[in-house]
Amino acid sequence: MALHLSLHLLLLLLLVYRISAGKVGYVSVQTGGSITFPCSYDQYYINHVKYWCQGLVWEVCSYVVRADHPKSSGKTSISDDINKRIFTVTMTDLTSWDSNTYRCVVEINRGTDIMVQRFYLSVTPGTPELYVEQQEVTGVEGGSVTVCCYYSNSGDMKWCRMGGDCVSGYSGTLHGTSVALIWTSDANNRKALTVTMSGLKMENTDWYWCRVGELEMPVHITVSQQTATQRTSKMTSTTQDPTPPQPSASPTAEPVQTDNTSQGAEGNMEEVHQRSVEVLIISMGMLVVVTAGILVTWKMWRRPKDNKAKDQTTNNSVDPFPEAEDDVTYSTVIFLHKAQLKGQTKSADPDDNVVYSSLALQVTKQQRAAAQQ
């Protein structure tokens, strides 16, 4: 008895484990619509058979479609891409009877099959809580793609690459590609999470998930190489003036066709001319400043020399200390009264004072020595 009870408990625990194993993706689709589910698997299972089964309990999950034969059954089809290691299941013309739990399974010969993904599909007659208008979006290398995820539920919003990282918030990167997230609403009051991936690369081709709360919607993005026409168009657009023509003031005026290439060339010539004038004005201003600086420096440098020359000229004109060997004329000033000079006895008037100069010549020692000889 105890042995049977233990076995039942073990089976129950195993059943709970199988039910809870694997991540559950909740997907909502409108009645009459279609949906494609991507399932990724490990490289060790490339040559194994994959299948899609239906059932709440793992042990009683019944086959819906297998990848070996046949590859379609009624409204459901399966496709296996061994290069990407992804098999996809597409269900069309859905009804409320299709609401159920589904599993992506890899068949293991002589062993236990492996469930790689689990989904719960809800088919509703009204507008789904989370949906996209197109599950398949295409872009070109170097370009961008935009995906609008319409939602009515609440929760964290993310844009994730299948089996990879997620971007939440306003912006981020996935494998070197810029991702921008914007929350908007359209004219029909539909709330939308707008995802824009720019700078696309060929390796960005993959499945992505738009997630809001517990709901998610798979979207496949295909990036193709640019054609010769697209490359030529892109090169031409880069040489054109990005400034759009000014709108006419009259609402009924005919649109004017303009040559963007010629406008761009003229604009470039005008810009070059304007820059040349600015450079010339700046150069002239710098030249004036440098010239003024040179003149001020020269004036300051010449001033001490002019003062020195002026002092030398003054010293040469009046030398208060002549050398002893030079001929020098000395002046002796004698104050005499005019009456005394004439030998008169009357007293001189106050204004009779006269200044006379008596000159004496002093001969140098050398001249005296010469005369004595």
C-alpha positions in Angstrom: 0.0 0.0 0.0 2.7 2.4 1.0 4.6 1.5 -2.2 1.6 2.3 -4.4 1.1 5.6 -2.6 4.7 6.5 -3.1 4.4 5.7 -6.8 1.3 7.9 -7.2 3.0 10.8 -5.4 6.0 10.4 -7.7 3.8 10.4 -10.8 1.9 13.4 -9.5 5.1 15.3 -8.8 6.4 14.4 -12.3 3.1 15.5 -13.8 3.3 18.9 -12.0 6.9 19.2 -13.2 6.0 18.5 -16.8 3.1 20.9 -16.7 5.2 23.7 -15.2 8.3 22.9 -17.3 9.1 25.3 -20.1 8.1 29.0 -20.5 4.5 29.6 -21.3 3.6 32.2 -24.0 0.1 33.6 -23.9 -1.2 34.6 -27.3 -4.5 36.1 -28.2 -6.0 35.9 -31.7 -9.4 37.1 -33.1 -11.8 34.5 -34.4 -11.2 33.8 -38.1 -7.6 34.9 -37.9 -4.3 33.1 -38.1 -1.1 32.9 -36.1 2.4 31.5 -36.6 4.4 30.1 -33.7 8.2 29.9 -33.8 10.0 27.1 -31.9 13.8 27.1 -31.6 15.8 24.0 -30.7 19.4 23.0 -30.0 21.8 22.0 -32.8 21.9 18.4 -31.4 18.3 18.0 -32.6 18.7 19.1 -36.2 18.0 15.6 -37.6 15.2 14.8 -35.1 11.5 14.9 -36.0 9.6 17.9 -34.6 5.9 18.0 -33.9 3.1 20.2 -32.6 0.7 18.7 -30.0 -2.3 19.9 -28.1 -3.3 19.2 -24.5 -3.1 20.6 -21.0 -1.2 17.7 -19.7 2.1 16.6 -21.2 1.3 12.9 -21.0 -1.9 13.2 -22.9 -0.6 15.8 -25.5 -2.0 14.6 -28.8 -0.4 15.1 -32.2 -1.7 17.9 -34.3 1.0 17.9 -37.0 4.4 16.4 -37.5 7.4 17.6 -39.6 8.1 14.2 -41.1 4.8 13.2 -42.8 2.4 14.8 -43.5 3.5 18.3 -42.9 0.0 19.7 -42.8 -3.2 18.6 -41.1 -6.4 20.5 -41.7 -5.8 24.1 -40.7 -2.3 23.6 -39.2 1.0 23.3 -41.0 4.6 22.8 -39.9 8.0 23.8 -41.4 11.5 23.0 -40.1 14.4 25.3 -41.0 17.5 23.3 -39.9 19.8 26.2 -40.8 18.2 28.6 -38.4 17.3 25.7 -36.0 13.7 26.9 -35.9 10.5 25.1 -36.8 7.3 27.1 -37.2 3.7 26.1 -36.9 0.9 28.1 -38.6 -2.8 27.8 -37.6 -5.5 29.4 -39.8 -9.2 30.1 -39.7 -9.2 29.9 -35.9 -12.3 29.3 -33.8 -13.0 29.3 -30.1 -12.6 25.5 -30.2 -9.0 26.1 -31.0 -8.3 27.8 -27.6 -6.0 25.4 -25.8 -2.4 24.7 -24.7 0.0 23.8 -27.4 3.6 22.5 -27.3 6.6 22.5 -29.5 8.2 19.0 -29.2 11.4 17.3 -30.4 11.0 13.6 -30.8 13.7 11.4 -29.2 14.0 7.9 -30.5 14.1 5.3 -27.7 13.9 8.1 -25.2 11.7 10.8 -23.7 10.6 13.5 -26.1 11.7 17.1 -25.3 9.3 20.0 -25.1 11.1 23.2 -26.2 8.2 25.7 -26.0 4.7 25.9 -24.6 1.9 28.3 -25.7 -1.6 29.0 -24.5 -3.7 30.2 -27.4 -6.9 32.3 -26.7 -9.3 32.8 -29.6 -11.7 35.6 -28.9 -14.5 37.0 -31.0 -13.6 40.6 -30.1 -10.4 42.6 -30.5 -7.4 40.7 -29.0 -5.6 42.2 -26.0 -2.4 42.2 -28.0 -1.9 41.9 -31.7 0.0 43.2 -34.7 -1.4 43.8 -38.2 1.4 41.8 -39.8 3.5 39.1 -38.4 6.0 39.2 -41.3 7.9 42.5 -41.8 10.7 43.0 -44.4 13.5 45.6 -44.6 16.7 46.2 -46.4 20.3 46.2 -45.2 21.1 49.6 -43.7 17.5 50.6 -43.5 14.8 50.5 -40.8 11.6 48.7 -40.0 8.7 49.7 -37.8 6.3 47.4 -36.0 3.1 48.5 -34.2 1.9 46.3 -31.3 -1.6 47.2 -30.4 -2.6 46.4 -26.8 -5.4 46.9 -24.3 -3.9 45.1 -21.3 -1.3 46.4 -18.9 2.2 45.4 -17.8 5.8 45.7 -18.7 6.5 46.4 -22.4 9.4 44.8 -24.1 10.8 44.0 -27.5 12.8 40.8 -27.4 14.7 38.7 -29.9 13.8 35.0 -29.7 16.3 33.3 -27.4 18.1 36.6 -26.8 18.0 39.9 -25.0 15.1 42.3 -24.6 14.8 46.1 -24.9 12.5 48.0 -22.5 12.1 51.6 -21.7 12.7 54.1 -24.6 15.7 52.7 -26.5 18.4 50.1 -26.6 20.3 47.9 -28.9 19.9 44.3 -30.1 23.0 42.7 -31.7 24.3 46.2 -32.6 21.0 47.4 -34.1 19.3 50.5 -32.6 15.9 49.9 -31.2 13.5 52.7 -30.2 10.2 52.2 -28.3 7.4 54.8 -28.4 4.0 54.6 -26.7 1.3 56.2 -28.8 -2.4 56.0 -29.7 -4.1 56.3 -33.1 -7.3 58.0 -34.3 -9.3 54.9 -33.1 -8.0 55.3 -29.6 -5.9 52.2 -29.9 -2.9 52.1 -27.7 0.2 51.1 -29.5 3.8 50.2 -28.7 5.7 51.4 -31.8 9.0 49.6 -32.3 11.6 50.9 -34.8 14.8 49.1 -35.6 17.3 51.1 -37.6 20.6 50.3 -39.2 19.5 46.8 -40.1 22.0 44.1 -40.8 21.6 40.8 -42.5 22.0 38.9 -39.3 19.0 40.8 -37.8 16.8 38.4 -39.8 15.0 36.5 -37.0 11.9 36.1 -34.9 11.1 38.8 -32.3 8.5 39.0 -29.5 6.4 42.0 -28.7 5.5 41.6 -25.0 3.0 43.5 -22.8 2.5 42.0 -19.4 1.9 38.2 -19.8 0.8 38.5 -23.4 3.2 38.3 -26.3 3.0 38.3 -30.1 5.7 36.8 -32.4 6.9 38.9 -35.3 9.4 37.8 -38.0 11.7 40.4 -39.5 13.5 39.6 -42.8 16.4 41.7 -43.9 17.5 41.6 -47.5 20.4 43.0 -49.4 20.0 46.3 -51.2 19.4 46.1 -54.9 21.5 48.1 -57.4 18.5 50.5 -57.9 18.2 51.0 -54.1 21.9 51.7 -53.7 21.8 54.2 -56.6 18.8 55.9 -55.1 20.5 56.1 -51.7 23.6 57.5 -53.1 21.6 60.1 -55.1 19.6 61.1 -52.0 22.8 61.7 -50.0 24.0 64.2 -52.5 20.8 66.1 -52.6 20.0 69.1 -50.4 18.0 67.7 -47.5 16.2 71.1 -47.0 12.7 70.7 -48.4 11.3 73.4 -50.7 9.4 76.2 -48.9 5.6 75.8 -49.1 3.7 78.3 -51.1 1.7 80.9 -49.3 -1.4 80.2 -51.5 -3.2 76.9 -50.7 -4.2 76.6 -54.3 -0.8 77.2 -55.8 0.7 74.6 -58.0 3.7 72.7 -56.6 7.0 73.9 -58.0 9.4 71.3 -59.2 12.9 72.0 -58.1 16.2 70.5 -58.9 17.6 69.5 -55.5 21.0 68.7 -57.0 21.6 72.2 -58.4 20.2 73.8 -55.3 22.6 71.8 -53.3 25.5 72.9 -55.5 24.5 76.6 -55.3 24.0 76.3 -51.6 27.5 74.8 -51.2 29.1 77.5 -53.3 27.4 80.3 -51.3 28.4 78.6 -48.1 32.0 78.4 -49.3 32.0 82.0 -50.3 30.6 83.1 -47.0 33.2 81.1 -45.1 36.0 82.7 -47.3 34.8 86.2 -46.4 34.7 85.3 -42.7 38.2 83.9 -42.9 39.4 87.0 -44.7 37.8 89.3 -42.1 39.3 87.3 -39.2 42.8 87.4 -40.9 42.6 91.1 -41.4 41.6 91.7 -37.8 44.5 89.6 -36.6 46.9 91.4 -38.8 45.7 94.8 -37.4 46.2 93.5 -33.9 49.6 92.2 -34.6 50.7 95.4 -36.3 49.5 97.5 -33.4 51.4 95.3 -31.0 54.6 95.6 -33.1 54.3 99.4 -33.2 53.7 99.7 -29.4 56.7 97.4 -28.7 58.9 99.4 -31.1 57.9 102.7 -29.4 58.6 101.3 -26.0 62.0 100.0 -27.2 63.0 103.3 -28.8 62.0 105.5 -25.8 65.1 104.7 -23.6 67.4 105.3 -26.5 65.9 108.7 -27.4 66.2 109.8 -23.7 69.8 108.6 -23.6 70.6 110.5 -26.8 69.0 113.6 -25.5 71.0 113.4 -22.2 74.2 113.0 -24.2 73.4 116.0 -26.3 72.8 118.1 -23.2 76.0 117.0 -21.6 78.0 117.8 -24.7 76.6 121.3 -25.0 77.2 122.3 -21.3 79.9 120.4 -19.5 80.2 121.6 -15.9 83.3 119.5 -15.4 85.8 120.1 -18.3 89.0 118.3 -18.4 91.9 120.0 -17.0 93.9 120.0 -20.2 91.3 122.0 -22.2 91.3 125.7 -22.7 88.7 127.2 -20.5 87.4 130.7 -20.2 86.4 131.8 -16.7 84.3 134.7 -15.9 84.7 136.9 -12.8 81.8 139.1 -11.8 82.7 142.3 -10.0 80.1 144.7 -8.6 81.2 148.3 -8.8 79.4 151.6 -8.4 79.4 153.8 -11.5 80.7 156.8 -9.4 83.5 154.8 -8.0 84.6 153.8 -11.5 84.7 157.4 -12.6 86.5 158.5 -9.4 83.7 160.7 -8.4 83.0 161.3 -4.7 79.4 161.7 -4.7 77.4 158.8 -3.6 76.0 156.6 -6.3 72.3 156.4 -6.9 70.7 153.1 -6.0 70.3 152.4 -9.7 73.9 153.2 -10.5 75.1 149.7 -9.6 76.6 148.1 -12.6 77.8 144.6 -13.2 81.0 144.3 -15.1 82.7 141.1 -16.3 86.4 140.6 -16.2 87.7 137.8 -18.4 90.7 135.9 -17.6 92.4 133.4 -19.8 93.8 130.3 -18.2 96.4 128.5 -20.3 96.8 124.9 -20.0 99.8 123.4 -18.4 100.9 122.0 -21.7 100.9 125.3 -23.3 102.9 126.9 -20.5 105.5 124.2 -20.7 105.7 124.8 -24.4 106.2 128.5 -23.9 108.9 128.0 -21.4 110.8 125.8 -23.7 
